């Protein structure tokens, strides 16, 4: 059984912050002892931490087993987590990989994050055939959504939504000065789009080396976090995308009027900007900025939903076949045993040489199995799509309970 333990967009930001693991922490979880749990993969993005796993026995034991090895998860957090099982868990992963469960519908970064999540679990030795199957399907589906629906053509991302908001609020970005606080994927995405629209940027990060690497792409100066106040004072706007809590405090903020406020877009989870009651500051989080709209987005969303539904139907058929596999194998084994027994009985009274007996036995076995296969075609076809009750009835008819 595939299960998922999710701290997604509906979970409190404080909980998501505690479960925001870097790759080193993820690897530690993947390599930990996990009683009751089979395969395991972790998906950690800016707005979610999700564990996908299989149960080695009781499902509730597996859920508790995963919860027990997640650093920072408290017993009181249980009611804020979502537990999905079976095809519900699989469908959720498909929606995530397709960008349908993102704050910015169709954003492409999440597909790369799903791919990296599986690669990390595979390298840690915590995956197996079940997760390989569903993650492989999810990644292929995400690529198809990007290439075959309007969501791929729209080219939306977290950075593009932030840029669109700043462009609207500032009446254009050409010649405007802005500060990017952070040097990760979201910060780089926003910086790239802002730079292409003519904004002059400065990069500030807790890591001076990371800031310098990002700044090189935009011919921009880079600064350590200790110089944040001076940099913001020379800027028209800021985009903040960091982890680890508050990075921008009231003392860092420039003095502006309410008529011409300093505009900040905070992409961080948890929030990283504390305005502290300051006036002349306009702060928006990604959740507060209107998402993508228009007929092309609507059509792309509908098309992606259809593709997800089709893939879920396919995997449901695969799971049904997988569940029926042992029953079909037992039915065929019984048929082979009956044919072999009857052939042996028929030949027992004949005076034949060993060579002749072997030749005739082979031919009679082949004939018997052809007849058996024709008789079993209907039952095995039914078994492939049967529910538990029907499967049990067929097995009772053939005396295989």
C-alpha positions in Angstrom: 0.0 0.0 0.0 1.3 3.5 -1.0 0.8 6.1 1.7 1.6 9.8 2.0 2.1 12.0 5.1 1.8 15.6 4.0 2.5 19.0 5.6 1.3 21.0 2.6 0.0 24.4 1.9 -2.9 24.0 4.4 -0.5 23.2 7.3 0.6 26.1 9.5 3.7 27.9 8.2 5.5 27.4 11.5 5.1 23.6 11.1 6.3 23.7 7.5 9.3 25.7 8.7 10.2 23.0 11.2 9.9 20.3 8.6 11.9 22.2 5.9 14.9 19.8 5.6 17.9 20.4 3.5 19.4 17.5 1.6 21.7 16.4 4.4 18.7 16.2 6.8 16.6 14.4 4.2 19.3 11.8 3.7 19.5 11.2 7.4 15.8 10.5 7.5 15.9 8.2 4.5 18.7 6.2 6.0 17.1 5.9 9.5 15.7 2.7 10.9 11.9 2.7 10.3 9.9 -0.1 11.8 6.7 -1.0 10.0 7.8 1.1 6.9 9.0 -0.3 3.6 10.0 2.1 0.9 10.4 5.9 1.7 10.9 9.1 -0.3 10.7 12.7 1.0 9.6 15.7 -1.1 10.6 19.1 0.4 9.9 22.3 -1.4 9.3 25.9 -0.3 5.7 25.2 0.6 5.5 21.5 1.5 7.2 18.6 3.1 5.7 15.2 2.1 6.7 11.6 2.9 5.7 8.9 0.4 6.1 5.4 1.7 4.9 1.8 1.7 3.7 -0.1 4.7 5.4 -3.3 5.7 2.3 -4.4 7.6 -0.3 -2.3 9.5 -0.9 1.1 7.8 -1.2 3.0 11.1 2.0 1.5 12.3 3.7 2.7 9.1 2.3 6.2 9.5 3.6 6.4 13.1 6.9 4.9 12.0 7.5 7.7 9.5 6.3 10.4 11.9 8.8 9.1 14.5 11.8 9.8 12.3 10.8 13.3 11.0 13.0 15.8 12.9 11.0 18.6 14.5 7.6 16.9 14.3 5.8 17.0 17.6 3.0 14.7 18.9 0.7 17.8 18.9 1.3 18.3 15.2 -0.6 15.2 14.1 -3.9 17.0 13.5 -2.2 19.4 11.1 -0.9 16.6 8.9 -2.8 15.0 6.1 -2.6 11.2 5.6 -3.4 9.8 2.2 -3.6 6.2 1.2 -3.7 4.1 -2.0 -4.7 5.9 -5.1 -5.4 9.1 -3.1 -1.7 9.3 -2.3 -0.7 8.5 -5.8 -3.1 11.1 -7.3 -1.7 13.7 -5.0 1.8 13.1 -6.2 0.6 13.3 -9.8 -1.0 16.7 -9.1 2.1 18.0 -7.4 4.4 16.9 -10.2 2.0 18.5 -12.7 2.0 21.8 -10.9 -1.7 21.6 -10.1 -1.2 21.8 -6.3 1.3 24.7 -6.4 0.6 28.3 -5.3 1.5 29.3 -8.9 -0.5 26.8 -11.0 1.7 25.1 -13.5 5.0 26.4 -12.2 7.8 24.3 -13.6 10.2 24.2 -10.6 8.2 21.6 -8.7 8.8 18.9 -11.4 12.5 19.2 -10.9 12.0 19.0 -7.1 10.0 15.7 -7.5 12.8 14.3 -9.7 15.4 15.3 -7.1 13.3 13.8 -4.3 13.2 10.4 -6.0 16.9 10.5 -7.0 17.9 11.3 -3.3 15.8 8.4 -2.0 17.1 6.1 -4.7 20.7 7.0 -3.8 20.0 6.5 -0.1 18.6 3.0 -0.9 15.2 3.7 0.5 13.1 3.1 -2.6 11.9 0.0 -4.3 9.6 -1.1 -7.2 6.5 0.6 -5.8 7.9 4.1 -5.4 10.0 3.7 -8.6 6.7 3.1 -10.5 4.7 6.0 -9.1 7.5 8.5 -9.1 8.5 7.5 -12.7 4.9 7.9 -13.8 4.6 11.3 -11.9 7.7 12.6 -13.6 6.6 11.5 -17.1 3.2 13.0 -16.5 4.7 16.3 -15.3 6.7 16.5 -18.5 3.6 15.8 -20.6 1.6 18.5 -18.8 4.4 21.0 -19.6 4.6 20.0 -23.3 1.0 19.2 -24.2 -1.1 21.8 -22.3 -1.3 25.5 -22.2 0.3 25.5 -18.7 3.7 24.9 -20.4 3.2 27.7 -22.9 2.2 30.3 -20.2 5.6 29.8 -18.6 4.5 30.8 -15.1 6.8 30.6 -12.0 7.0 32.0 -8.5 9.4 34.6 -9.8 7.1 35.6 -12.6 4.2 36.2 -10.2 6.4 38.3 -7.9 7.7 40.3 -10.9 4.2 40.9 -12.3 3.1 42.3 -9.0 6.1 44.6 -8.7 5.7 45.8 -12.3 2.1 46.7 -11.6 2.8 48.5 -8.3 5.8 50.4 -9.6 4.5 51.3 -13.0 7.3 49.4 -14.8 10.7 48.0 -13.8 13.0 49.5 -16.3 15.6 51.5 -14.5 14.2 50.6 -11.0 16.7 49.4 -8.4 15.9 46.3 -6.4 17.4 44.0 -3.8 17.2 40.2 -3.9 17.5 38.8 -0.4 18.5 35.1 -0.8 20.4 33.1 -3.3 18.4 29.9 -3.7 16.2 28.7 -6.6 13.2 31.1 -5.9 15.6 34.0 -5.5 17.4 33.2 -8.7 14.2 32.8 -10.6 12.9 36.2 -9.5 16.3 37.8 -10.2 16.4 36.5 -13.7 13.0 37.8 -14.7 13.5 41.2 -13.0 16.8 41.6 -14.7 15.3 40.8 -18.1 12.7 43.5 -17.5 15.4 46.1 -16.9 15.7 46.3 -13.1 19.1 47.0 -11.6 19.7 44.5 -8.9 21.8 43.9 -5.8 22.1 40.5 -4.2 22.2 40.0 -0.4 22.5 36.6 1.3 23.6 35.0 4.6 26.3 33.4 2.5 28.5 35.9 0.8 29.9 33.3 -1.6 26.3 32.2 -2.7 25.4 35.9 -3.2 28.4 36.4 -5.4 27.7 33.4 -7.5 24.2 34.5 -8.2 25.2 38.2 -8.8 27.6 37.2 -11.5 24.7 36.2 -13.7 23.3 39.7 -13.7 26.4 41.8 -13.4 25.1 42.9 -10.0 26.9 43.7 -6.7 26.6 41.3 -3.8 26.6 41.9 -0.1 26.5 40.0 3.2 23.4 40.2 5.3 25.1 42.6 7.7 24.9 45.3 5.0 21.2 44.7 4.2 20.0 48.1 5.7 22.3 50.2 3.5 21.4 48.2 0.4 17.7 48.5 0.9 18.0 52.2 1.5 19.2 52.6 -2.1 16.4 50.4 -3.5 12.9 50.8 -4.8 11.8 47.3 -4.0 12.9 44.0 -2.5 12.2 40.3 -3.1 13.0 38.1 -0.2 13.4 34.3 -0.6 15.2 32.7 2.3 14.8 29.9 4.8 15.4 29.9 8.5 13.1 32.6 9.8 13.2 36.4 10.0 16.0 38.0 7.9 14.6 41.4 7.3 13.8 43.4 10.5 12.4 46.9 11.1 15.9 48.3 11.5 16.8 47.2 8.0 13.8 49.0 6.3 14.2 52.4 4.5 12.1 55.4 5.3 9.4 56.0 2.7 6.1 57.8 2.5 2.7 56.1 2.4 2.2 57.7 -1.0 5.4 56.1 -2.4 5.9 53.0 -0.2 8.8 50.6 -0.3 7.4 47.4 -1.9 8.5 44.0 -0.6 7.5 40.6 -1.9 8.3 37.9 0.6 8.4 34.4 -1.0 9.8 32.8 2.1 8.2 30.0 4.2 8.0 30.8 7.0 7.8 34.6 6.5 11.2 36.3 6.6 10.1 39.9 6.9 9.1 41.7 10.1 7.8 45.2 9.4 7.2 45.9 13.0 4.5 48.4 12.5 6.6 50.6 10.2 4.6 52.9 7.8 5.6 53.5 4.2 6.2 49.8 3.7 4.0 47.6 1.5 4.6 43.9 2.2 3.0 41.1 0.3 3.5 37.3 0.5 3.0 35.0 -2.4 -0.4 33.9 -1.0 -1.6 37.5 -1.1 -0.8 38.1 -4.7 -3.5 37.1 -7.2 -2.6 33.9 -9.1 -2.5 33.4 -12.8 -5.8 33.9 -14.6 -7.2 34.0 -18.2 -8.6 31.5 -20.7 -5.3 29.9 -21.5 -4.5 29.1 -17.9 -8.1 27.8 -17.4 -7.8 25.5 -20.4 -4.3 24.3 -19.3 -5.5 23.5 -15.8 -8.5 21.6 -17.2 -6.3 19.7 -19.6 -3.8 18.8 -16.9 -6.6 17.6 -14.6 -7.8 15.2 -17.4 -4.3 13.9 -17.9 -3.9 13.3 -14.1 -7.3 11.4 -14.1 -6.2 9.2 -17.0 -2.9 8.3 -15.4 -4.7 7.5 -12.1 -7.1 5.2 -14.0 -4.1 3.5 -15.6 -2.4 2.9 -12.3 -5.6 1.7 -10.7 -5.8 -1.0 -13.4 -2.1 -1.9 -12.8 -2.7 -2.2 -9.0 -5.7 -4.4 -9.6 -3.7 -6.7 -11.9 -0.9 -6.7 -9.3 -3.4 -7.7 -6.6 -4.8 -10.5 -8.8 -1.4 -11.8 -9.9 -1.0 -14.3 -7.0 -4.5 -15.6 -7.6 -3.9 -16.1 -11.3 -0.6 -17.8 -10.7 -2.2 -20.2 -8.2 -5.0 -21.0 -10.8 -2.4 -21.7 -13.5 -0.3 -23.8 -11.1 -3.4 -25.9 -10.3 -4.2 -26.4 -14.0 -0.6 -27.5 -14.7 -0.7 -29.9 -11.8 -4.1 -31.4 -12.9 -2.8 -31.8 -16.5 0.4 -33.5 -15.4 -1.4 -35.8 -13.0 -3.9 -36.9 -15.7 -1.2 -37.4 -18.3 0.8 -39.5 -15.9 -2.4 -41.6 -15.1 -3.1 -42.1 -18.8 0.4 -43.3 -19.5 0.8 -45.5 -16.5 -0.8 -48.6 -18.1 1.1 -48.4 -21.4 4.1 -50.5 -22.2 6.4 -47.8 -23.7 10.1 -47.3 -24.0 11.5 -44.4 -22.0 12.1 -42.4 -25.2 8.6 -43.0 -26.5 7.0 -42.2 -23.1 8.9 -38.9 -22.9 7.9 -37.9 -26.4 4.2 -38.7 -25.9 4.1 -37.2 -22.4 5.5 -33.9 -23.7 2.8 -33.8 -26.5 0.0 -34.7 -24.1 1.1 -32.1 -21.6 1.2 -29.4 -24.3 -2.3 -30.5 -25.5 -3.6 -30.5 -22.0 -2.3 -27.0 -21.3 -3.8 -25.6 -24.5 -7.2 -26.9 -23.4 -6.7 -25.6 -19.8 -5.6 -22.2 -21.1 -8.8 -21.9 -23.2 -10.9 -22.9 -20.2 -9.1 -20.5 -17.9 -9.2 -17.5 -20.2 -12.5 -16.3 -18.9 -11.7 -16.7 -15.2 -8.2 -15.1 -15.5 -9.6 -12.1 -17.4 -12.2 -11.7 -14.7 -9.6 -12.0 -12.0 -7.6 -9.1 -13.5 -10.4 -6.6 -12.8 -12.2 -8.4 -9.9 -12.8 -6.9 -6.5 -12.0 -8.9 -3.4 -15.4 -10.7 -3.2 -15.4 -11.8 -6.8 -11.8 -12.9 -6.5 -12.6 -15.0 -3.5 -15.7 -16.6 -5.2 -13.6 -17.6 -8.2 -10.9 -19.1 -6.0 -13.6 -21.1 -4.0 -15.0 -22.4 -7.3 -11.7 -23.9 -8.2 -11.0 -25.1 -4.6 -8.1 -22.8 -4.1 -9.1 -20.9 -0.9 
